[in-house]
Amino acid sequence: MRQSVGAMSDERPLFKHPPWMVGIMLILGAMSLFVGLTLDPFWLVMGAPAILTLFVYVGVRIALSLGFGVPPSDPAGAVPPLPEPERGPPSRDAPEP
C-alpha cells in the first residue's frame, strides 16, 4: 500500500524538528565553528547554540552507528522470550479452562 504525502510513518524521527530546520542549524554550526576558529573567536560565542546542535547531532549519529540504544534487529542476537511458567496438577477447586 502506498502512503500519501501527508501520512505519518510509524518510525520515530531522530530529532523532533523538521529535517530542513536541523539542516540549517548544522550548516550554521559548521560555519560558526570554522569562522570562529580561523578568523574571529566572537563567532564561537555567537554560534554556540548551533555548534552545540552540531556536536549533539554528530554524537547521536556516532552512537547509533556503534549500536548504542538500538535494540538488535538480528533474531540471533535478540534476547530470548521468557519461558512460560510450569503448571502443576489442577486443583479440584479450580475451574476447567
Summary of the structure (lengths in Angstrom):
residues: 97
radius of gyration: 25.4
end to end distance: 40.6
largest distance: 86.4
contacts: 155
relative contact order: 0.09
helix: 45%
strand: 0%
